[in-house]
Amino acid sequence: MPANEAADGAPRDFDSLKALLIERRAELPRRLAQVAEFAIAHPDEVAFGTVASVATQAQVQPSTLIRFAQAVGYAGFSDLQEIFRLRLRERWPDYRERLAVLRASEEGDGIAELFERFTESAALSLMKLRESVRPEDLEAAATLLAQADTIYLVGLRRAFPVSAYLAYAMGKLGLRSVLVDHVAALAGEQLAGARSGDALIAISFTPYTPATVDLANACAGRGIPVVAITDSPFSPLSAAAKVRFEVVEADVGGFRSLAATFCLAMTLAVAVGERRKGE
């Protein structure tokens, strides 16, 4: 059935569906919560996939997708899928073609072809970032960080280049920051001097780094505001965050770029520097 004829009580658009899933995440059974997290993080895969392909990617049984759709008010998976397809028609009318390019078969092993796929992946990540980041969240994060005496930065494993860049950029902008690099497992000691007048930027993506999550929760518990850069409202960083940004990077053969994440990090650093300059 068309999206505007969804079953009574079911969300009619993606934003409403997302809000409902976030509201109900604590009460969903584990497998249904797993589907909800996948659907929010990978809406395009849900829009274009079959029950079998989406179930494989979400690591659940196909029947679980049907149960999930019914649990949130739809007659079945195809009814739910219409909400995701409507989202694409409204936001990215050419996304099917772009997705086809990104997922093109890997025939040949030329470096030029590989380069083209990685640049396309980065471009898609940036397009999605423009649609997902809200201006009010940028304003809130910039205000919070500009008011901080010291900005602590934690991003480990794949996220480490972003936190390291932020430390470099903030140093150049005259902003006091501390890079929590967790060398020798000393992250706790590196954050020991943080006070309520400071702030923390915490960066982590699926699969989330436990140390980053623990540090963010510890800071929030001590009254230190946290700005989280992650990839889902179901991220374990969500509970600690005063402001949360969701960045979903496209990938090539499982290799995810950091193009969109670096763009967001650059924006925050420069915005905070400009606000401090105006004080």
N, C-alpha and C positions, 0 to 999 in steps of 0.2 A: 504494500500500500504506500502511497506517497507520504512524505515526512509530515505533511500538515494534516494527515489523517491517522496519525499514530494512535495506538490504544489509549483509552482514557487514563490520565495520570502520567503518561510517559512524556518526557521532555520533547519539545518540538525542534530544538536547535542544539548545536554542539555545546555552546557555552552553558546552557541550562543543564544539559546532561553532565557536563564536567562538574558543575556546582553540586548536583545531586550526588554524584559518586564521591566527591570529597566529603560531603556531609555524612554519607552513609558508610564510609570506609571502615569505621570501627566495628560496625555490626555485620559486615559481609563475611560469609564463610571464607576460609583461607584461599580456596581455589578461585572463587568469584572475585575476591580482592585482587588476586594475581591477574585475572583478566582485565579488571578495571584499571589497574596500573599500566598494563600493556596498552590498552586502548587509548588512554590519555597521552602516553608517551609516544605512541606510534599510530596516530589517527589515519594517516595516509595508507598504511598497510591494511588497516581495517576496512577502509573505503574500497580498496581495489582487490582485496584477497577473497578467497573462497573460505568456507567454514574450515576445510581441511588445512589450508595453508596458514590461516590465522591461528588455528589451534596449535599447529606445529611451532610457529614462532613464539606464541605465548606459553608453550610447554604445558598445554592442558589437553584434555580429550575434546573432540568436537562437540560432544553432548554438553560439555561444560559451558561452551559459548551459548548454546541455546538456553540453558538454565540461567545464565547471566542475563541474557536479553529479556527473558520473562521476569526475572527478579526486579528489573528496573522498569517494567511496565509494557514491554513490547510483545507482540505475538510470536516473534521468533527472530533469528539472527538477521534475516534479510530486511526486516522492518527496522531493526537497530542500525543496520548498515546504511540505510537511506539518510540518516542524520549525518553520518560521516561524509557521504557523497555530496550532500547539500552544502556542507562546510567548504568543500573544495570548489564547488560551482560558484560560490559566493566570493571566495578569496583568491584561488589560483586556477583560473579557467584553463591554463595551459599545463597544469601540473602532470596530467597523465603522460604527455609527451616528454616532459622533463624526467619523470620517473622512469620512463622506458629507456631513455638515454643512460641514466645512471645505472640501471640494472641490465644493460645490454650484455649479451653473452660475451665471455672473455676470450673470443676467438683471436688468435694472434697474441704475441707477447711484446709488441712494440712499445718502447718507452713513450712515444708520442701519444699512443692510445691511453696508456696508463695516466699520463699527465692530464689528458683531456677529462678522464673520469674523475680524477681528484679535483680539478678545478670546478667541474660541474657540481660535485659534492659540496664544495665550499660555497658556491653560489646559492645552492638550495638551502644550506644552513643559514645563510644571511637573510634570504627571503623569509624563511620561517621565523627568524628572530624578529624581524620588523613587524610581523603579525602578532607575535606572542608577548612582546614586552609592552607594558602599559606606561604611558607618560607619567601617570601619578606615582607609579612605583619607582621610576627613575628619580622623580622629584623627592620622594620620601627617602630613598637611599642616599642621594647627594646631600640632603639636609642633615641626616643622621651622621654621616661620615664627616661632614664639614665641621660638626660640633664636637667631634671626638678629639681628645688630647693626643692620643696615640692610636693608630689603626693597626691592629694585628692581622696578619694574613696567613691563612692555612689552606693549603691545597696539596695533597700528596698524590703519589703515583702519577696517573695521566694528567691530573689537574695541577701538578707542581709547576710546569712552565708558566701557567697563568698567574699563580701567586708570586713567582719569581719576577715576572714582568711587572706586576703591580708594585712590588718593592722597588724596582728600578725606576719606574715612572714616578712614583710618589716621592722618591728621593730627589729626582730632578725637579719636581714641582715644589720642593721645600716642605713637603708634608712628612710629619713624623710617623714612621711605620716600623713594624717589627715583622720580619719574615720567620714564621714558625716552620722550620724545615724538618723537624723531628729527627735530626741526625743523632745517633746513639740513643734513640728513644727518649729524647729530652724535651719533647713538646710541652709536657706539663710544666717543666721548669722554665721554658721560654715564655710561657703565658702566666707565670706566677705573679709577675708585676702588674698585670692588667687590673684596672679598676673600673668602677661604674661610669666614669667619665670618658672611658675609652670605647672602642668598637672593634668588632671582629668581622672580617670577610671570610666566610667558609665556603670552599668549593669542592664539590664531590659529585660524581656521576655513577650510574649503574655500571658495575657492582660497587656500591658505596664503600668507601674506606672507613672501617670502624673507628680508627683513631680520630679522623676528622669529625665524625658524628659525636664521639665522646667529648671532644674538646669544645664543640659548639654547644652541646648540652650543658657542660660545666660552666662555660661563660654565661650562658643565659641564666643559669641558676644563681650566678653571682651578680646579676643585674647588669651585665655587659651586653649591650644590644648587638644582635647578629644580623648581618646581611648575607643571605645564602644564595649561591649560584649553583643550581642543580638542574635536574632534568624532568622532574615530575612533582605534582602536589603530594604524591605518595612517598616522596623521598623522606628518609629518616631525619633530614635536616629541617624539615618543615616545622616541626614542633618548636624548635629553638629560634626560628627566624622572626625578626621584626619585619623584615622585607625579604621576599623570596622572588628570585628570577628563575624561570624555567627555560633552559636552553637545550634544544634537541638537535644534535649534530647529525647530518646525513653521513653515511659511511660508504666505503668502497671495499667490498670483500671483508667486512668486519673491521676495517681500519677507519676510525672516526677522526675527522679533522677537529681542530680547535678554532676554526675561523670565526664562528659566531661568538664563541666565548671570549676570544681576544678582543673582538669588536666591542662587546659589552664592557669588558674590563677597561679598555682605553677610554670609553665614554665616561665611566664612573671616575676614573683618575683625573681626567681633564676637568670634569664638572666640579669635583671637589676642589681642585686647584683654583679654578676660577672663582668659586664662592669664597674661598679663604682670601684670595687677592682682593676681593671687594669689601672685606671686613674693615 
